[in-house]
Structure formats: structure tokens, C-alpha cells
Amino acid sequence: MTTAPQSPTGPDAPPEGPGRRRQGLIYRAGVLGHRPAVPADAAELERRAGAAMTPRAWAYVGGGAGEGATVRANREAFDRRRLVPRMASGHTTRDLSTTLLGTRLATPLLLAPVGALGLVSRGSDLQVARAAAQTGVPYIVSNQGCSPMEEVATALGDTPWWFQLYWSTDERLVDSLVGRAEQAGASAIVVTLDTTMLGWRPQDLNLGSLPFSQGIGIAQYTSDPRFQEIVRERVAAKAAGSGGSDDVKVTLGAIRSLLSISREHPGTLRDNLRSPAPRAAVEAFLDIYSNPGLSWDLLATLSRRTHLPILLKGILHPDDARRAAELGVGGIVVSNHGGRQVDGAVASLDALGPIRAAVGPGMPLVLDSGVRTGADVVKALACGADAVALGRPYVYGLALAGQDGVRDVVTNVVAELDLTLGLCGVGSVAELGAHVLAGD
């Protein structure tokens, strides 16, 4: 029987970092004829995930705003940066750890919030949380998730997590969501600024597909006491004849939507099919989930409403970054929402340098949007980020292999980060800066 060759062990064995460990695991399995379920390259990962997802799921996850110019710009910004490896550094292992918001992390990687992942896999948020716990990578839990944050927190165990807040038009709901995050153990609140309205997303529009209208991605709301109160008021108003018409044309699509809404709502499918509450919950969500009138004055009130650090997500202009710093926020997430909101917007990586110059070295900056590989993480850190958020790639892993797929994608990114540092002659992420980039 063929056995896989083993790595050298003992006092003379070369030190192994996460990169060499990951390579060794894959190559040893290859000797036995096993290939990884999750591709190691970003292009094949995306291609296979697209083939595995339903058209609705792929449109939502893979799609971008307008003609996709911002999605492309995010990748082009990474492609333009070139690393300059240095030789004979003498480093045998690398220190990937960093400190963010006072917490020591094993790597500078975070899992970005991605909503409505029930389109991709049932129990999606819990699978992602368990993979985050396996890898020790913090998870920014989506406000538009498919499991209540308390359940996600339990699945995460001791792994740090932040809560992403979409600022509702109902201020009591804002306070309720923030209070729940505090009670459940969140380490920070991340306010998403760039989605006060949905951007023009042709892939979803061409299918007439909005997951929230199917009840997918509203679990933080249906599990919330204040939102439940809003739904009860809505149901009562309709029962009294003051809530508008409830006439729905019966079509196959309408029946499928009703089944989806009822399946996603708390309680049994049978009870939900008979109840007006699930449909009222979807209607209420669509009416109040985000606030187009969100202002700097309103944002300033949040520091009085929570003891948690606050990060503002979606900032791309240096003046907005300065305004955020004046509010005393704990950090900024430099992001264009993965290219999903404004077509033709500046790439997040291109916005990072001017924002770093505007706020100085002390403000924690997280780079989000366009990140696909460990080499991308190195470039983002070299351009001034303190940490990097990974989005679509882990969702692709979820589509291919569930929790294990998320774990493998994260492990691969960390492995490439480690190897890229070593091959560039860099001993720790703390040493990264513009000097490792060509032309800087």
C-alpha cells in the first residue's frame, strides 16, 4: 500500500509556517490521488463556485453595480501594484499576528459581512462562523444574515466578532440591534454607510430577484423584539382595514415566494403558511431596513448609545475619513461594497493611501473589496491597511464545500500570505510598508 511521504521531524527539521504546512498537506494527499475540493487559485475558485450556485445566488454574490466597472477597478488596483522581493533575509518563519482594536489576532485577516447567504447554503452563517472558529479569523456578522446573531456568536465560541449595522429608519430598532450585539459578545459595531439605498444591480434586476423579498437575509430582524413589535402593529393595522390591500395574484412564482418566506420565518412552516406575520415581516423589513437620510449628526449619536468601538464602513474620500476621525470612531473600513453599489467608483485600494494620509498612522484602517489572495493581503498592508477583509472568496468556498470550503479558502489565503512574506524577505506583517512595492 502506498503511503504519503511525511515531513521531516525532530530538532533538525526546518521550521514550518502556515504556508509550508498547507502545501505539505495538499501535496501529501496528492500522493494518494486526492485533490483539494476547493481550488487554490482565485479564478478557478470563482468559476467552479459560479457553476455550483443557482442563477439567483450567483447574481447576488458575483454581481456588481451597473456594468461592473468598480468590480474590475478593484482587481486592476491590486494588479497594478508590484511587490519587490528581497533575498537572503535569514527569516525561517514569519509573524503574521497583529493587534486591532486592542485585540491580538493571529493574522490580519477578517471575514467581511455578506448578507443573504441562505441563497448559497442552508445554515450559511453558522457554517461560516464555525469555519472562522476553526481558523481563528474574526467574523463581521452581517445585519442581513440568515441566523440570529446570538446563534452565530455561539458557533464562533471564543473567536472575536464584530456586528455590521444597517441604520434603520426606526431608531428603536437601531438601539435594539446594537444592544443585542453588546449582550451577545460583539467586540465592535461596523456601520455600513454606502447602502442607504440598493445600487443598480443588473444581474439581480434581470432575474427580478431580491433575496430579502423572499424572506432570505432578515433573520436579525425577525429575531429582534422591536422588529417583532413593528410586525405586530402592521398585522393589526391590516386587520383593522388601515394597512392597505393584501391582494396578491396567485401565480407559481407567488406560491414559491410564500413558501420561501414561510420557511425562513421563525416557527413551523405549517403555522407560518397560515399566519400573516411572515409576509408582514418582509414588508416591514423592505420599508425600514436602511435609512436614506443617514447623516453625520445621526452617526454622532451612536457613541452615546453603545460602549463598543465603532467603525464606519464604505468610506472612500479623505474628507469623509477626516470627518469620521473627528467623531472619534474606533476605525474605518475602506470599502466600495465589493463594487456592488456605485458603478465607476474608485477602487478601495486606490482610496486607501489618501485616506491613510488624511487620518494619520494611529487610525485603524481595514481594506475591503477586491481581495482574492494572500498576495493581495500583503499589498493592502503595504499600502497602509492594518487589516484586510475577505468577502466573495469565502462565499465561493461555502458554495463548493460548506463549512469545510470556507475553512479551506481562509487557510489557503493565510498560507499564501505567509509564503509571500517569506519570499519577499519580510519577517512579519508589522514590517510591511511602501518599501516592498515597486515605484514607492
C-alpha positions in Angstrom: 0.0 0.0 0.0 1.3 3.4 -1.0 1.8 5.9 1.9 2.2 9.6 1.7 5.7 10.9 2.4 6.0 12.6 5.8 7.5 15.9 6.5 10.9 15.8 8.4 10.5 15.9 12.1 12.9 16.3 15.0 15.4 19.0 16.1 17.0 19.3 12.6 13.6 19.8 10.8 13.2 23.2 9.2 10.6 25.4 10.9 7.2 25.3 9.3 4.8 28.2 8.9 1.2 28.0 7.8 2.3 28.3 4.1 4.5 25.2 4.1 2.1 23.3 6.3 -0.7 23.9 3.8 1.5 22.9 0.9 2.6 19.8 2.6 -0.9 18.7 3.5 -2.1 19.1 -0.1 1.0 17.5 -1.7 0.9 14.5 0.7 -2.7 14.0 -0.1 -1.9 14.2 -3.8 0.5 11.2 -3.5 -2.6 9.2 -2.6 -4.6 10.6 -5.5 -6.6 13.2 -3.6 -7.1 16.6 -5.0 -8.4 19.5 -2.9 -12.2 20.1 -3.1 -11.5 23.9 -3.1 -9.2 25.3 -5.9 -6.1 27.0 -4.7 -6.4 29.8 -7.4 -8.9 32.6 -7.3 -10.1 32.3 -10.9 -10.9 28.6 -10.7 -12.5 29.0 -7.3 -14.8 31.6 -8.8 -15.5 29.6 -11.9 -16.4 26.4 -10.0 -18.5 28.3 -7.4 -20.4 30.0 -10.2 -21.2 26.7 -11.7 -22.3 25.3 -8.3 -24.7 28.2 -7.4 -28.2 28.8 -8.6 -28.6 31.7 -11.1 -30.2 33.8 -8.3 -27.4 33.1 -5.9 -24.7 33.8 -8.4 -26.3 37.0 -9.5 -26.4 38.2 -5.9 -23.0 37.1 -4.8 -21.0 37.5 -8.0 -22.8 40.5 -9.5 -21.8 44.2 -9.3 -23.3 47.6 -9.9 -24.1 48.8 -13.4 -21.6 47.5 -16.0 -19.2 46.1 -13.4 -16.6 48.9 -13.7 -16.0 49.1 -10.0 -15.6 45.3 -9.6 -13.0 45.4 -12.4 -11.3 48.5 -10.9 -10.8 46.7 -7.6 -8.9 43.9 -9.2 -7.0 46.3 -11.5 -5.8 48.3 -8.5 -4.2 45.1 -7.0 -2.8 44.1 -10.3 -1.0 47.5 -10.8 0.9 47.1 -7.5 4.0 45.1 -7.8 6.0 43.5 -5.0 9.8 43.7 -5.0 11.2 40.5 -3.3 14.4 40.9 -1.3 16.8 38.0 -0.9 18.7 36.2 1.9 16.7 37.7 4.7 17.5 34.8 7.1 13.9 34.5 8.2 12.8 30.9 8.7 9.2 31.8 10.0 7.0 34.8 9.8 5.0 36.6 12.4 1.5 37.1 11.0 0.0 38.5 14.1 -1.3 42.0 14.6 -3.3 44.0 17.2 -6.6 45.5 16.1 -8.9 47.5 18.5 -6.8 46.3 21.4 -7.2 42.6 20.5 -4.2 40.5 19.4 -5.1 38.5 16.3 -3.2 35.6 14.8 -3.4 37.1 11.3 -4.6 40.5 9.8 -7.5 38.7 8.1 -11.2 39.3 8.8 -14.3 37.7 7.2 -16.4 40.5 5.6 -20.1 40.7 6.2 -22.1 39.1 3.4 -25.8 39.1 3.6 -28.4 36.6 2.4 -26.0 33.7 2.2 -29.0 31.4 2.6 -29.1 31.7 -1.2 -25.9 29.7 -1.2 -26.4 27.2 1.5 -28.8 26.5 4.3 -27.3 27.4 7.7 -24.8 29.5 5.9 -23.9 32.0 8.7 -23.4 29.2 11.2 -21.1 27.3 8.8 -19.1 30.5 8.2 -18.9 31.1 11.9 -17.7 27.6 12.6 -15.0 27.9 9.9 -14.0 31.2 11.4 -13.6 29.5 14.8 -11.5 26.7 13.2 -9.1 29.2 11.6 -9.2 31.9 14.4 -10.2 34.6 11.9 -12.7 37.2 13.2 -16.1 37.4 11.5 -18.0 40.6 10.8 -21.5 39.2 11.3 -24.0 40.6 8.7 -27.0 42.6 9.7 -28.7 40.9 6.7 -27.7 37.4 7.9 -29.8 34.2 7.9 -29.2 33.3 11.5 -29.7 35.4 14.6 -26.5 36.9 15.9 -26.8 35.1 19.2 -26.7 31.7 17.4 -23.7 32.9 15.3 -21.9 34.1 18.4 -22.4 30.6 20.0 -20.9 29.0 16.9 -17.9 31.3 17.0 -17.0 30.4 20.6 -14.1 32.5 21.7 -13.3 33.8 18.2 -13.7 37.6 18.1 -16.6 39.0 16.1 -18.0 42.4 15.1 -21.6 43.3 14.2 -22.4 45.1 11.0 -25.2 47.6 11.5 -27.5 48.8 8.8 -29.0 52.0 10.2 -32.8 51.6 10.1 -35.4 54.3 9.8 -36.7 53.1 13.2 -34.3 54.4 15.9 -35.6 52.0 18.5 -34.7 49.1 16.2 -31.2 50.5 15.9 -30.8 50.6 19.6 -32.2 47.0 19.9 -29.8 45.6 17.4 -26.8 47.3 19.0 -27.9 46.2 22.5 -28.2 42.6 21.3 -24.8 42.8 19.8 -23.4 44.0 23.1 -25.1 41.3 25.0 -24.0 38.6 22.6 -20.4 39.5 22.9 -19.5 41.5 19.8 -16.2 43.4 20.0 -17.2 46.3 17.7 -20.1 47.8 15.7 -19.4 48.3 12.0 -21.9 50.8 10.5 -22.3 50.4 6.7 -22.7 53.8 5.2 -22.8 53.0 1.5 -26.0 51.1 1.3 -28.7 53.6 2.4 -30.3 52.5 -0.9 -29.5 49.5 -3.1 -27.3 50.2 -6.0 -28.3 49.4 -9.6 -27.6 45.7 -9.8 -28.5 44.4 -13.3 -27.8 40.7 -12.5 -30.4 40.7 -9.8 -32.8 43.0 -11.7 -32.7 40.8 -14.8 -33.9 37.9 -12.7 -36.4 40.0 -10.7 -34.6 38.6 -7.7 -34.2 40.3 -4.3 -33.5 37.7 -1.6 -35.0 39.8 1.2 -38.4 39.8 -0.6 -38.2 36.0 -0.3 -37.5 36.2 3.5 -33.8 35.4 3.0 -31.4 37.5 4.9 -33.7 39.1 7.5 -33.1 36.8 10.5 -31.5 39.6 12.6 -34.9 41.4 12.2 -37.3 38.5 12.7 -35.4 37.6 15.9 -35.5 41.1 17.2 -38.1 42.2 19.9 -38.5 45.7 18.5 -38.9 44.4 14.9 -41.5 41.9 16.1 -43.4 44.7 17.7 -43.4 46.6 14.4 -44.7 43.5 12.6 -47.5 43.0 15.2 -48.5 46.6 14.7 -48.5 46.1 10.9 -50.6 43.0 11.1 -53.1 44.7 13.5 -53.4 47.7 11.1 -54.2 45.4 8.2 -56.7 43.5 10.2 -58.4 46.8 11.1 -58.5 47.7 7.4 -56.0 50.6 7.5 -52.9 48.8 6.3 -53.6 48.7 2.5 -54.6 45.9 0.2 -53.3 42.4 0.8 -54.4 41.2 -2.6 -51.8 39.0 -4.3 -52.2 37.5 -7.8 -51.8 33.7 -7.4 -49.0 32.5 -9.6 -46.4 29.8 -9.4 -43.9 32.4 -8.5 -46.1 33.8 -5.8 -46.5 30.4 -4.3 -42.8 29.8 -4.3 -42.2 33.2 -2.6 -44.8 32.4 0.0 -43.1 29.0 0.7 -39.7 30.7 1.0 -40.9 33.5 3.3 -42.7 31.0 5.5 -39.7 28.6 5.6 -37.3 31.4 6.6 -39.5 32.9 9.3 -39.2 31.6 12.9 -41.7 28.9 13.7 -43.0 25.9 11.8 -43.7 26.0 8.1 -47.3 24.9 8.6 -48.1 27.7 11.1 -46.3 30.3 9.1 -48.3 29.5 5.9 -51.4 30.3 7.8 -50.1 33.4 9.5 -49.9 37.0 8.1 -46.8 37.7 10.2 -44.1 36.3 7.8 -45.4 38.4 4.9 -45.8 41.4 7.1 -42.2 40.9 8.3 -40.8 41.0 4.8 -42.9 44.1 4.0 -41.7 45.8 7.2 -38.1 45.0 6.5 -38.3 46.4 3.0 -39.8 49.6 4.4 -37.4 50.3 7.2 -34.2 48.3 6.9 -32.0 51.2 5.8 -32.1 55.0 6.2 -31.5 57.1 3.1 -31.4 60.2 5.4 -28.4 58.9 7.4 -26.3 61.9 8.3 -23.1 62.7 10.2 -25.2 64.2 13.0 -27.1 61.0 13.3 -23.9 58.9 13.3 -22.6 61.1 16.1 -25.3 59.8 18.4 -24.1 56.2 18.2 -21.2 56.7 20.6 -23.7 57.6 23.3 -25.8 54.5 22.6 -23.1 51.9 22.8 -19.9 51.2 24.7 -18.4 49.2 21.8 -15.8 50.7 19.4 -17.5 52.0 16.2 -16.1 51.5 12.7 -17.5 53.2 9.7 -17.6 51.1 6.5 -17.8 52.4 3.0 -15.6 55.5 3.2 -13.6 56.3 0.1 -12.9 60.1 0.3 -10.2 61.6 2.6 -12.6 64.3 3.8 -15.1 61.7 4.9 -12.3 59.9 6.7 -11.3 63.1 8.5 -15.0 63.6 9.5 -15.1 60.1 10.9 -11.9 60.8 12.9 -13.5 63.9 14.3 -16.4 61.8 15.5 -13.9 59.7 17.5 -14.6 56.4 15.7 -12.5 53.4 16.5 -11.7 52.6 12.9 -12.6 52.9 9.2 -13.4 50.2 6.7 -12.2 51.5 3.3 -14.7 49.8 1.0 -16.8 50.2 -2.1 -19.0 47.3 -1.1 -17.2 45.0 -3.5 -18.2 47.1 -6.4 -21.9 46.4 -5.8 -23.2 49.9 -5.1 -21.7 52.6 -7.5 -20.6 51.7 -11.0 -17.4 53.5 -11.9 -16.4 54.2 -8.3 -12.8 54.5 -7.1 -11.1 51.2 -6.2 -10.8 50.7 -2.5 -7.1 50.0 -2.7 -6.6 53.3 -4.6 -8.6 55.2 -1.9 -6.5 53.6 0.9 -3.4 55.7 0.6 -5.1 59.1 0.5 -7.2 58.1 3.5 -4.2 56.9 5.4 -2.5 60.3 4.7 -5.7 62.1 5.9 -6.1 60.3 9.2 -2.5 59.6 10.1 -0.9 56.4 11.4 -3.0 55.9 14.5 -6.4 55.3 13.0 -7.1 51.6 12.4 -7.9 51.0 8.7 -9.5 47.8 7.3 -9.3 47.4 3.5 -12.3 45.7 2.0 -13.3 45.0 -1.7 -11.4 43.1 -4.4 -9.3 40.9 -2.1 -8.8 37.5 -3.5 -5.4 36.1 -2.4 -2.7 36.1 0.2 -0.6 38.3 -2.1 -3.4 40.8 -2.2 -3.3 40.9 1.6 0.4 41.7 1.5 -0.2 44.6 -1.0 -3.1 46.0 1.1 -1.0 46.0 4.2 1.9 47.6 2.4 -0.4 50.4 1.1 -1.4 51.3 4.7 -4.1 48.9 5.9 -4.0 47.4 9.4 -6.2 44.5 8.4 -7.9 43.1 5.3 -11.5 41.8 4.9 -12.1 38.8 2.7 -15.6 38.5 1.1 -16.6 36.7 -2.1 -13.8 34.0 -1.9 -15.0 32.5 1.3 -18.6 32.6 -0.1 -17.3 30.6 -3.1 -15.8 28.1 -0.7 -19.2 27.9 1.1 -20.8 27.1 -2.2 -18.4 24.3 -3.0 -18.0 22.6 0.3 -19.9 24.3 3.1 -18.0 24.9 6.3 -15.0 23.0 5.1 -14.9 25.1 2.0 -14.9 28.3 3.9 -12.1 26.9 6.2 -10.0 25.8 3.2 -10.3 29.2 1.4 -9.3 31.0 4.5 -6.4 28.6 5.2 -5.2 29.0 1.6 -5.2 32.8 1.8 -3.3 32.7 5.1 -0.8 30.2 3.6 -0.1 32.4 0.6 0.2 35.4 2.8 2.9 33.6 4.8 4.7 32.3 1.8 4.6 35.7 0.1 6.1 37.4 3.1 8.9 34.8 3.3 9.7 35.0 -0.4 9.8 38.8 -0.2 12.2 38.6 2.7 9.8 40.1 5.2 9.7 38.6 8.7 6.4 40.0 10.0 3.3 41.8 8.8 4.4 44.7 11.0 7.4 45.3 8.7 5.2 45.8 5.7 5.2 49.2 4.1 5.5 51.1 0.8 9.2 50.0 0.5 8.1 46.5 -0.6 6.2 47.9 -3.6 7.8 48.8 -6.9 7.9 52.6 -7.5 7.1 53.5 -3.9 
